[in-house]
Amino acid sequence: MEKIQRYLQLKRSQQHDFLYPLIFQEYIYVFAH
């Protein structure tokens, strides 16, 4: 059970690492132009 929780946390953090740069890129693009 502990392994599953750890795996889910890892997946969640990977998703954030993937999503946040995309969001920031959009903001930077909007502010730069």
PQR file of N, CA, C, O and H, with PARSE charges and radii, in Angstrom:
ATOM      1  N   MET A   1       0.834  -1.207   0.000 -0.4000 1.5000
ATOM      2  CA  MET A   1       0.000   0.000   0.000 -0.0000 2.0000
ATOM      3  C   MET A   1       0.866   1.254   0.000  0.5500 1.7000
ATOM      4  O   MET A   1       0.569   2.234  -0.684 -0.5500 1.4000
ATOM      5  N   GLU A   2       1.933   1.205   0.773 -0.4000 1.5000
ATOM      6  CA  GLU A   2       2.818   2.364   0.851 -0.0000 2.0000
ATOM      7  C   GLU A   2       3.464   2.641  -0.506  0.5500 1.7000
ATOM      8  O   GLU A   2       3.634   3.792  -0.908 -0.5500 1.4000
ATOM      9  H   GLU A   2       2.174   0.410   1.329  0.4000 1.0000
ATOM     10  N   LYS A   3       3.818   1.559  -1.199 -0.4000 1.5000
ATOM     11  CA  LYS A   3       4.453   1.708  -2.516 -0.0000 2.0000
ATOM     12  C   LYS A   3       3.510   2.404  -3.491  0.5500 1.7000
ATOM     13  O   LYS A   3       3.932   3.252  -4.277 -0.5500 1.4000
ATOM     14  H   LYS A   3       3.680   0.624  -0.873  0.4000 1.0000
ATOM     15  N   ILE A   4       2.239   2.043  -3.434 -0.4000 1.5000
ATOM     16  CA  ILE A   4       1.258   2.634  -4.347 -0.0000 2.0000
ATOM     17  C   ILE A   4       1.144   4.133  -4.084  0.5500 1.7000
ATOM     18  O   ILE A   4       1.112   4.926  -5.025 -0.5500 1.4000
ATOM     19  H   ILE A   4       1.897   1.354  -2.795  0.4000 1.0000
ATOM     20  N   GLN A   5       1.081   4.527  -2.811 -0.4000 1.5000
ATOM     21  CA  GLN A   5       0.992   5.947  -2.471 -0.0000 2.0000
ATOM     22  C   GLN A   5       2.217   6.695  -2.978  0.5500 1.7000
ATOM     23  O   GLN A   5       2.107   7.779  -3.551 -0.5500 1.4000
ATOM     24  H   GLN A   5       1.107   3.883  -2.047  0.4000 1.0000
ATOM     25  N   ARG A   6       3.374   6.104  -2.758 -0.4000 1.5000
ATOM     26  CA  ARG A   6       4.617   6.745  -3.194 -0.0000 2.0000
ATOM     27  C   ARG A   6       4.620   6.904  -4.715  0.5500 1.7000
ATOM     28  O   ARG A   6       5.056   7.926  -5.245 -0.5500 1.4000
ATOM     29  H   ARG A   6       3.463   5.224  -2.293  0.4000 1.0000
ATOM     30  N   TYR A   7       4.128   5.874  -5.404 -0.4000 1.5000
ATOM     31  CA  TYR A   7       4.067   5.897  -6.866 -0.0000 2.0000
ATOM     32  C   TYR A   7       3.121   6.999  -7.345  0.5500 1.7000
ATOM     33  O   TYR A   7       3.426   7.722  -8.293 -0.5500 1.4000
ATOM     34  H   TYR A   7       3.774   5.043  -4.974  0.4000 1.0000
ATOM     35  N   LEU A   8       1.970   7.118  -6.679 -0.4000 1.5000
ATOM     36  CA  LEU A   8       1.007   8.149  -7.060 -0.0000 2.0000
ATOM     37  C   LEU A   8       1.581   9.539  -6.816  0.5500 1.7000
ATOM     38  O   LEU A   8       1.399  10.441  -7.634 -0.5500 1.4000
ATOM     39  H   LEU A   8       1.722   6.530  -5.908  0.4000 1.0000
ATOM     40  N   GLN A   9       2.272   9.714  -5.692 -0.4000 1.5000
ATOM     41  CA  GLN A   9       2.891  11.008  -5.400 -0.0000 2.0000
ATOM     42  C   GLN A   9       3.924  11.344  -6.463  0.5500 1.7000
ATOM     43  O   GLN A   9       4.011  12.484  -6.917 -0.5500 1.4000
ATOM     44  H   GLN A   9       2.419   8.982  -5.028  0.4000 1.0000
ATOM     45  N   LEU A  10       4.699  10.356  -6.854 -0.4000 1.5000
ATOM     46  CA  LEU A  10       5.726  10.559  -7.875 -0.0000 2.0000
ATOM     47  C   LEU A  10       5.076  10.969  -9.194  0.5500 1.7000
ATOM     48  O   LEU A  10       5.523  11.909  -9.852 -0.5500 1.4000
ATOM     49  H   LEU A  10       4.629   9.430  -6.485  0.4000 1.0000
ATOM     50  N   LYS A  11       4.017  10.254  -9.573 -0.4000 1.5000
ATOM     51  CA  LYS A  11       3.317  10.584 -10.818 -0.0000 2.0000
ATOM     52  C   LYS A  11       2.743  11.991 -10.754  0.5500 1.7000
ATOM     53  O   LYS A  11       2.821  12.740 -11.727 -0.5500 1.4000
ATOM     54  H   LYS A  11       3.653   9.490  -9.039  0.4000 1.0000
ATOM     55  N   ARG A  12       2.174  12.349  -9.627 -0.4000 1.5000
ATOM     56  CA  ARG A  12       1.574  13.663  -9.471 -0.0000 2.0000
ATOM     57  C   ARG A  12       2.637  14.750  -9.612  0.5500 1.7000
ATOM     58  O   ARG A  12       2.416  15.754 -10.288 -0.5500 1.4000
ATOM     59  H   ARG A  12       2.111  11.740  -8.836  0.4000 1.0000
ATOM     60  N   SER A  13       3.780  14.550  -8.978 -0.4000 1.5000
ATOM     61  CA  SER A  13       4.840  15.552  -9.048 -0.0000 2.0000
ATOM     62  C   SER A  13       5.393  15.642 -10.463  0.5500 1.7000
ATOM     63  O   SER A  13       5.777  16.724 -10.908 -0.5500 1.4000
ATOM     64  H   SER A  13       3.959  13.734  -8.428  0.4000 1.0000
ATOM     65  N   GLN A  14       5.440  14.524 -11.173 -0.4000 1.5000
ATOM     66  CA  GLN A  14       5.907  14.545 -12.559 -0.0000 2.0000
ATOM     67  C   GLN A  14       4.926  15.333 -13.425  0.5500 1.7000
ATOM     68  O   GLN A  14       5.342  16.078 -14.312 -0.5500 1.4000
ATOM     69  H   GLN A  14       5.128  13.645 -10.812  0.4000 1.0000
ATOM     70  N   GLN A  15       3.642  15.173 -13.174 -0.4000 1.5000
ATOM     71  CA  GLN A  15       2.638  15.916 -13.935 -0.0000 2.0000
ATOM     72  C   GLN A  15       2.802  17.414 -13.694  0.5500 1.7000
ATOM     73  O   GLN A  15       2.720  18.208 -14.631 -0.5500 1.4000
ATOM     74  H   GLN A  15       3.304  14.568 -12.453  0.4000 1.0000
ATOM     75  N   HIS A  16       3.035  17.802 -12.428 -0.4000 1.5000
ATOM     76  CA  HIS A  16       3.227  19.213 -12.112 -0.0000 2.0000
ATOM     77  C   HIS A  16       4.474  19.737 -12.809  0.5500 1.7000
ATOM     78  O   HIS A  16       4.463  20.833 -13.370 -0.5500 1.4000
ATOM     79  H   HIS A  16       3.102  17.156 -11.667  0.4000 1.0000
ATOM     80  N   ASP A  17       5.544  18.957 -12.773 -0.4000 1.5000
ATOM     81  CA  ASP A  17       6.784  19.366 -13.431 -0.0000 2.0000
ATOM     82  C   ASP A  17       6.560  19.552 -14.924  0.5500 1.7000
ATOM     83  O   ASP A  17       7.222  20.370 -15.563 -0.5500 1.4000
ATOM     84  H   ASP A  17       5.552  18.067 -12.317  0.4000 1.0000
ATOM     85  N   PHE A  18       5.629  18.792 -15.473 -0.4000 1.5000
ATOM     86  CA  PHE A  18       5.339  18.889 -16.904 -0.0000 2.0000
ATOM     87  C   PHE A  18       4.398  20.061 -17.193  0.5500 1.7000
ATOM     88  O   PHE A  18       4.577  20.770 -18.184 -0.5500 1.4000
ATOM     89  H   PHE A  18       5.091  18.128 -14.954  0.4000 1.0000
ATOM     90  N   LEU A  19       3.399  20.267 -16.335 -0.4000 1.5000
ATOM     91  CA  LEU A  19       2.381  21.279 -16.601 -0.0000 2.0000
ATOM     92  C   LEU A  19       2.853  22.694 -16.303  0.5500 1.7000
ATOM     93  O   LEU A  19       2.577  23.612 -17.075 -0.5500 1.4000
ATOM     94  H   LEU A  19       3.253  19.691 -15.531  0.4000 1.0000
ATOM     95  N   TYR A  20       3.564  22.883 -15.189 -0.4000 1.5000
ATOM     96  CA  TYR A  20       3.936  24.236 -14.799 -0.0000 2.0000
ATOM     97  C   TYR A  20       4.793  24.946 -15.840  0.5500 1.7000
ATOM     98  O   TYR A  20       4.520  26.105 -16.150 -0.5500 1.4000
ATOM     99  H   TYR A  20       3.788  22.137 -14.562  0.4000 1.0000
ATOM    100  N   PRO A  21       5.818  24.298 -16.394 -0.5600 1.5000
ATOM    101  CA  PRO A  21       6.602  24.980 -17.436  0.2800 2.0000
ATOM    102  C   PRO A  21       5.747  25.404 -18.625  0.5500 1.7000
ATOM    103  O   PRO A  21       5.976  26.466 -19.203 -0.5500 1.4000
ATOM    104  N   LEU A  22       4.774  24.594 -18.994 -0.4000 1.5000
ATOM    105  CA  LEU A  22       3.894  24.954 -20.110 -0.0000 2.0000
ATOM    106  C   LEU A  22       3.090  26.203 -19.769  0.5500 1.7000
ATOM    107  O   LEU A  22       2.967  27.108 -20.594 -0.5500 1.4000
ATOM    108  H   LEU A  22       4.587  23.731 -18.525  0.4000 1.0000
ATOM    109  N   ILE A  23       2.545  26.254 -18.560 -0.4000 1.5000
ATOM    110  CA  ILE A  23       1.760  27.410 -18.123 -0.0000 2.0000
ATOM    111  C   ILE A  23       2.642  28.650 -18.085  0.5500 1.7000
ATOM    112  O   ILE A  23       2.240  29.714 -18.555 -0.5500 1.4000
ATOM    113  H   ILE A  23       2.645  25.519 -17.890  0.4000 1.0000
ATOM    114  N   PHE A  24       3.849  28.516 -17.523 -0.4000 1.5000
ATOM    115  CA  PHE A  24       4.757  29.656 -17.445 -0.0000 2.0000
ATOM    116  C   PHE A  24       5.151  30.123 -18.837  0.5500 1.7000
ATOM    117  O   PHE A  24       5.251  31.325 -19.081 -0.5500 1.4000
ATOM    118  H   PHE A  24       4.175  27.651 -17.140  0.4000 1.0000
ATOM    119  N   GLN A  25       5.372  29.198 -19.744 -0.4000 1.5000
ATOM    120  CA  GLN A  25       5.716  29.560 -21.121 -0.0000 2.0000
ATOM    121  C   GLN A  25       4.601  30.395 -21.733  0.5500 1.7000
ATOM    122  O   GLN A  25       4.872  31.389 -22.407 -0.5500 1.4000
ATOM    123  H   GLN A  25       5.291  28.221 -19.546  0.4000 1.0000
ATOM    124  N   GLU A  26       3.359  30.007 -21.508 -0.4000 1.5000
ATOM    125  CA  GLU A  26       2.221  30.753 -22.044 -0.0000 2.0000
ATOM    126  C   GLU A  26       2.216  32.167 -21.477  0.5500 1.7000
ATOM    127  O   GLU A  26       2.029  33.134 -22.216 -0.5500 1.4000
ATOM    128  H   GLU A  26       3.139  29.200 -20.961  0.4000 1.0000
ATOM    129  N   TYR A  27       2.422  32.291 -20.160 -0.4000 1.5000
ATOM    130  CA  TYR A  27       2.427  33.607 -19.524 -0.0000 2.0000
ATOM    131  C   TYR A  27       3.552  34.467 -20.073  0.5500 1.7000
ATOM    132  O   TYR A  27       3.349  35.635 -20.405 -0.5500 1.4000
ATOM    133  H   TYR A  27       2.574  31.505 -19.560  0.4000 1.0000
ATOM    134  N   ILE A  28       4.748  33.879 -20.168 -0.4000 1.5000
ATOM    135  CA  ILE A  28       5.904  34.619 -20.676 -0.0000 2.0000
ATOM    136  C   ILE A  28       5.630  35.076 -22.105  0.5500 1.7000
ATOM    137  O   ILE A  28       5.941  36.208 -22.476 -0.5500 1.4000
ATOM    138  H   ILE A  28       4.913  32.930 -19.899  0.4000 1.0000
ATOM    139  N   TYR A  29       5.053  34.198 -22.891 -0.4000 1.5000
ATOM    140  CA  TYR A  29       4.742  34.518 -24.285 -0.0000 2.0000
ATOM    141  C   TYR A  29       3.743  35.673 -24.354  0.5500 1.7000
ATOM    142  O   TYR A  29       3.900  36.595 -25.155 -0.5500 1.4000
ATOM    143  H   TYR A  29       4.800  33.278 -22.590  0.4000 1.0000
ATOM    144  N   VAL A  30       2.720  35.612 -23.510 -0.4000 1.5000
ATOM    145  CA  VAL A  30       1.688  36.660 -23.510 -0.0000 2.0000
ATOM    146  C   VAL A  30       2.290  37.990 -23.067  0.5500 1.7000
ATOM    147  O   VAL A  30       2.014  39.024 -23.675 -0.5500 1.4000
ATOM    148  H   VAL A  30       2.592  34.863 -22.860  0.4000 1.0000
ATOM    149  N   PHE A  31       3.104  37.976 -22.021 -0.4000 1.5000
ATOM    150  CA  PHE A  31       3.677  39.226 -21.510 -0.0000 2.0000
ATOM    151  C   PHE A  31       4.739  39.786 -22.447  0.5500 1.7000
ATOM    152  O   PHE A  31       4.919  41.001 -22.525 -0.5500 1.4000
ATOM    153  H   PHE A  31       3.328  37.136 -21.528  0.4000 1.0000
ATOM    154  N   ALA A  32       5.438  38.915 -23.154 -0.4000 1.5000
ATOM    155  CA  ALA A  32       6.526  39.362 -24.029 -0.0000 2.0000
ATOM    156  C   ALA A  32       5.988  40.010 -25.309  0.5500 1.7000
ATOM    157  O   ALA A  32       6.681  40.815 -25.931 -0.5500 1.4000
ATOM    158  H   ALA A  32       5.291  37.927 -23.090  0.4000 1.0000
ATOM    159  N   HIS A  33       4.755  39.664 -25.707 -0.4000 1.5000
ATOM    160  CA  HIS A  33       4.243  40.180 -26.978 -0.0000 2.0000
ATOM    161  C   HIS A  33       3.109  41.169 -26.771  0.5500 1.7000
ATOM    162  O   HIS A  33       2.565  41.697 -27.741 -0.5500 1.4000
ATOM    163  H   HIS A  33       4.192  39.010 -25.202  0.4000 1.0000
TER
END
